[in-house]
Amino acid sequence: MKCVICKNSETEPGTTTVTLERGAMTLVIKGVPAQVCTNCGEAYVDEKTTRELLETAETEAHAGAQVEVREYRAA
């Protein structure tokens, strides 16, 4: 797909790091599959993966985590 940020390049499969914040909690998930722009590095995460990330964040928030860093694992 064409990058909507730089409008100069196509994206390629790759990985990114996603940081989610909610209240006092910060969740960092590394190695998230994404489409990454070869020019500017902007990453696009698909809907299914985003849903999984948000479910993980919800679980961590309920568990009382304040800072959590983990590797991505598909559900």
Protein Blocks (a to p, Z undefined) as FASTA:
>chain_A
ZZfklomaccddddddddddehjbccddehiacdddfklopacddfklmmmmmmmmmmmm
mnopabdcdddddZZ
